[in-house]
């Protein structure tokens, strides 16, 4: 039973105060995003690090439209019946990356369970178009689970990015009510295929949904056991009253402890603090 939507809303602690976006580089990226009608998870997800990433020449662009076929309890992206695939989108995204002069680009997407290939063809084309126009721009693809279909995962793997990420989002026990359709073991299968390739593999979770310390450690072990190299962990923040409630605000000290444990267990990079999101400091993770 999902009890997460019925609890009293907790008051945010001081360490979750978010800096107001500003700066010349940030404003330049925002102008191009708006002018080209691009979808970004930075804005859709109300990312608290948008000012830092955009100011450092990193942005997370969302492809395949802005309507998702799934309805996860933590996510603020619109859900419903998506529009038809825009086959010009890969070239338009690539031109925008060039205009924004991005040093590092993170690509993500809505889930497209309505498509036979779940969107894999657009994923491959978009990466190739970016590399064609701006070969020095490094790319991270933050992909859906593709239902664990190896041929679709491999289609993305061969397209030319430096990092492939897929988020577990939460611990095994909480997955059934927090994630729509997605299954914990399907995500692990997807990540194992990525980890076995010659590309940096990455995953992340949110905490504060009611998970225990031992469950977080179990998740860390599950990811390391299949070879994932980069791990991110941040505080879940409720987007609206319709979404899952925050069960607990995890302290910065606990995040520091998770980071120490993750590094001791063999991750090459661990980003762990209250405001960390999956693409936070993503430009650092391309090192192999």
C-alpha positions as CSV (number, residue, x, y, z in Angstrom):
1,X,0.0,0.0,0.0
2,X,1.3,3.5,-0.9
3,X,1.2,5.5,2.3
4,X,3.5,8.1,1.0
5,X,0.8,10.4,-0.3
6,X,-1.0,10.8,3.1
7,X,1.7,12.0,5.5
8,X,2.0,15.5,6.8
9,X,4.1,17.8,4.7
10,X,7.5,18.3,6.4
11,X,9.1,21.7,6.6
12,X,12.3,22.1,4.5
13,X,15.5,22.5,6.4
14,X,17.9,25.5,5.8
15,X,20.4,23.4,3.8
16,X,17.8,23.0,1.0
17,X,17.7,26.7,0.2
18,X,18.2,27.1,-3.6
19,X,20.2,29.9,-5.3
20,X,18.2,32.1,-7.7
21,X,19.5,31.5,-11.3
22,X,21.6,34.3,-12.7
23,X,24.8,35.2,-14.6
24,X,25.6,36.0,-18.3
25,X,26.2,32.4,-19.4
26,X,23.1,31.1,-17.7
27,X,21.0,33.8,-19.4
28,X,22.5,33.1,-22.8
29,X,21.6,29.4,-22.5
30,X,18.1,30.2,-21.3
31,X,17.5,32.5,-24.3
32,X,18.5,29.8,-26.8
33,X,16.4,27.2,-25.0
34,X,13.3,29.4,-25.2
35,X,13.9,30.6,-28.7
36,X,14.3,27.1,-30.1
37,X,11.4,25.7,-28.0
38,X,13.7,23.0,-26.5
39,X,12.5,20.8,-23.7
40,X,14.9,20.6,-20.8
41,X,14.6,18.5,-17.7
42,X,16.4,21.4,-16.0
43,X,13.1,23.4,-16.2
44,X,10.6,20.5,-16.3
45,X,12.1,19.0,-13.1
46,X,12.7,22.3,-11.4
47,X,16.4,21.4,-10.9
48,X,18.0,23.3,-8.1
49,X,21.4,23.2,-9.9
50,X,20.3,24.8,-13.2
51,X,22.2,28.0,-12.6
52,X,25.4,26.2,-11.9
53,X,25.2,23.7,-14.8
54,X,24.0,26.3,-17.4
55,X,26.7,28.7,-16.2
56,X,29.4,26.0,-16.6
57,X,28.4,25.1,-20.2
58,X,26.4,22.0,-19.4
59,X,22.7,21.5,-20.0
60,X,20.2,18.6,-20.0
61,X,18.0,18.5,-23.0
62,X,14.9,16.3,-23.2
63,X,14.1,14.6,-26.5
64,X,11.1,12.8,-27.9
65,X,8.7,15.5,-26.7
66,X,7.6,16.6,-23.3
67,X,4.7,14.1,-22.6
68,X,5.6,10.8,-21.0
69,X,3.7,7.5,-21.3
70,X,4.5,6.7,-17.6
71,X,3.3,8.5,-14.5
72,X,5.9,8.1,-11.8
73,X,4.9,9.4,-8.4
74,X,8.0,11.6,-8.0
75,X,8.2,13.1,-11.5
76,X,6.9,16.5,-12.6
77,X,7.1,15.8,-16.4
78,X,3.6,15.8,-18.1
79,X,2.0,12.4,-18.7
80,X,-0.5,11.3,-21.3
81,X,-0.6,10.5,-25.0
82,X,2.6,11.9,-26.7
83,X,2.7,13.6,-30.1
84,X,4.0,11.9,-33.2
85,X,7.8,11.5,-33.4
86,X,9.5,14.6,-34.8
87,X,12.2,13.2,-37.1
88,X,13.8,16.6,-37.5
89,X,14.4,16.9,-33.8
90,X,17.9,15.3,-33.8
91,X,19.2,18.0,-36.2
92,X,17.4,20.8,-34.3
93,X,18.9,19.6,-31.0
94,X,22.4,19.4,-32.5
95,X,22.1,22.9,-33.9
96,X,21.0,24.2,-30.5
97,X,24.0,22.5,-28.8
98,X,26.2,24.2,-31.2
99,X,24.5,27.6,-30.6
100,X,24.8,27.2,-26.8
101,X,28.5,26.3,-27.2
102,X,28.0,23.4,-24.7
103,X,31.1,21.7,-23.5
104,X,29.0,18.8,-22.2
105,X,25.5,17.8,-23.1
106,X,23.2,15.5,-21.1
107,X,20.4,14.0,-23.1
108,X,17.3,12.5,-21.5
109,X,13.8,11.7,-22.7
110,X,10.3,11.0,-21.7
111,X,9.3,7.3,-21.8
112,X,7.8,6.4,-25.2
113,X,6.1,3.1,-24.6
114,X,3.8,3.9,-27.5
115,X,6.6,3.3,-30.0
116,X,7.7,0.0,-31.3
117,X,11.4,0.8,-30.6
118,X,10.5,2.8,-27.5
119,X,12.4,5.8,-29.0
120,X,15.8,4.1,-29.6
121,X,16.1,5.4,-33.2
122,X,15.7,9.0,-32.2
123,X,18.2,8.5,-29.4
124,X,20.8,7.2,-31.8
125,X,20.2,9.9,-34.4
126,X,20.4,12.7,-31.9
127,X,23.8,11.6,-30.5
128,X,25.2,11.2,-34.0
129,X,23.9,14.6,-35.1
130,X,25.5,16.3,-32.1
131,X,28.8,14.6,-32.7
132,X,28.7,15.5,-36.4
133,X,28.2,19.2,-35.7
134,X,30.2,19.6,-32.5
135,X,32.6,16.6,-32.2
136,X,34.3,18.1,-29.1
137,X,31.1,18.3,-27.1
138,X,31.0,15.3,-24.7
139,X,27.7,13.6,-24.2
140,X,25.9,11.7,-21.5
141,X,22.7,9.9,-22.4
142,X,20.3,9.4,-19.5
143,X,18.1,6.7,-21.0
144,X,14.9,5.0,-20.0
145,X,15.0,1.3,-19.3
146,X,13.9,0.3,-22.8
147,X,12.1,-2.6,-21.1
148,X,15.5,-4.2,-20.7
149,X,15.5,-5.0,-24.5
150,X,19.2,-5.6,-25.3
151,X,18.9,-4.7,-29.0
152,X,17.5,-1.3,-28.1
153,X,20.1,-0.5,-25.4
154,X,22.8,-1.5,-27.8
155,X,21.4,0.8,-30.4
156,X,22.2,3.7,-28.1
157,X,25.5,2.3,-27.0
158,X,26.9,2.4,-30.5
159,X,25.9,6.0,-31.2
160,X,29.0,7.7,-29.8
161,X,28.4,9.2,-26.4
162,X,30.9,9.1,-23.6
163,X,28.6,8.2,-20.7
164,X,25.3,6.3,-20.5
165,X,23.2,6.7,-17.4
166,X,20.0,5.0,-16.2
167,X,18.5,5.9,-12.8
168,X,17.3,3.3,-10.4
169,X,15.5,6.2,-8.7
170,X,14.9,4.4,-5.4
171,X,15.4,1.2,-3.5
172,X,13.8,-2.1,-4.4
173,X,11.0,-2.0,-1.8
174,X,9.8,1.5,-2.8
175,X,10.0,1.0,-6.6
176,X,6.5,-0.5,-7.1
177,X,4.6,2.6,-5.9
178,X,7.2,5.3,-6.9
179,X,7.9,4.2,-10.5
180,X,5.2,3.6,-13.1
181,X,5.7,0.3,-15.0
182,X,9.5,0.3,-14.3
183,X,10.9,-2.6,-12.3
184,X,14.0,-2.6,-10.2
185,X,15.4,-5.8,-11.8
186,X,14.7,-4.5,-15.3
187,X,16.7,-1.4,-14.5
188,X,19.5,-3.5,-13.2
189,X,19.4,-5.5,-16.5
190,X,19.6,-2.3,-18.5
191,X,22.5,-1.0,-16.4
192,X,24.4,-4.4,-16.7
193,X,24.3,-4.2,-20.5
194,X,25.7,-0.6,-20.3
195,X,28.4,-1.6,-17.8
196,X,29.6,-4.4,-20.0
197,X,30.3,-2.0,-22.8
198,X,33.3,0.3,-23.2
199,X,31.3,3.3,-22.0
200,X,31.2,4.9,-18.6
201,X,28.1,3.6,-16.8
202,X,26.2,5.6,-14.3
203,X,23.0,5.5,-12.1
204,X,21.4,7.4,-9.3
205,X,18.7,7.4,-6.6
206,X,16.7,9.8,-4.5
207,X,16.4,9.5,-0.7
208,X,13.8,10.7,1.6
209,X,11.0,8.5,0.4
210,X,11.0,6.2,3.4
211,X,14.0,4.0,2.6
212,X,16.2,2.7,5.4
213,X,20.0,3.1,5.6
214,X,20.4,-0.7,4.9
215,X,18.3,-0.5,1.8
216,X,20.4,2.3,0.4
217,X,23.6,0.2,1.0
218,X,21.9,-2.8,-0.6
219,X,21.2,-0.6,-3.7
220,X,24.8,0.6,-3.7
221,X,25.9,-3.0,-3.6
222,X,23.5,-4.0,-6.4
223,X,25.0,-1.3,-8.7
224,X,28.6,-2.1,-7.9
225,X,28.0,-5.9,-8.4
226,X,27.0,-5.3,-12.0
227,X,29.9,-2.9,-12.7
228,X,28.3,0.6,-12.6
229,X,31.1,3.2,-12.2
230,X,29.4,6.5,-11.3
231,X,26.7,6.9,-8.6
232,X,24.6,10.0,-7.7
233,X,22.4,10.4,-4.6
234,X,20.2,13.4,-3.7
235,X,17.2,14.5,-1.7
236,X,13.8,13.8,-3.1
237,X,11.8,17.1,-3.2
238,X,8.0,16.9,-3.8
239,X,7.2,18.8,-7.1
240,X,3.5,19.3,-6.3
241,X,1.0,18.2,-3.7
242,X,-0.1,15.5,-6.2
243,X,3.2,13.7,-5.9
244,X,4.7,11.5,-3.3
245,X,5.3,13.1,0.0
246,X,8.8,13.6,1.5
247,X,9.2,11.1,4.4
248,X,12.4,12.5,5.7
249,X,15.0,15.2,5.0
250,X,18.4,13.5,5.0
251,X,21.2,15.5,6.6
252,X,24.3,16.6,4.8
253,X,26.3,14.4,7.2
254,X,24.4,11.3,6.1
255,X,25.0,12.2,2.4
256,X,28.7,12.5,3.2
257,X,28.6,9.1,4.8
258,X,26.9,7.6,1.7
259,X,29.6,9.2,-0.5
260,X,32.4,7.7,1.6
261,X,30.8,4.3,1.5
262,X,30.2,4.4,-2.2
263,X,33.9,5.3,-2.9
264,X,35.1,2.6,-0.5
265,X,33.0,0.1,-2.5
266,X,34.7,1.0,-5.7
267,X,32.7,3.7,-7.6
268,X,35.0,6.1,-9.5
269,X,32.7,9.1,-8.8
270,X,30.0,9.5,-6.2
271,X,28.0,12.8,-6.1
272,X,26.1,12.8,-2.8
273,X,24.5,15.8,-1.2
274,X,21.0,17.2,-0.7
275,X,20.7,19.1,-3.9
276,X,22.5,16.6,-6.2
277,X,20.5,15.5,-9.3
278,X,21.6,12.8,-11.8
279,X,23.2,15.3,-14.2
280,X,25.0,17.3,-11.4
281,X,28.7,17.9,-12.3
282,X,28.1,15.5,-15.2
283,X,31.0,16.9,-17.2
284,X,33.4,15.3,-14.6
285,X,32.1,11.8,-15.1
286,X,33.3,11.4,-18.7
287,X,36.8,10.3,-17.5
288,X,37.3,6.6,-18.2
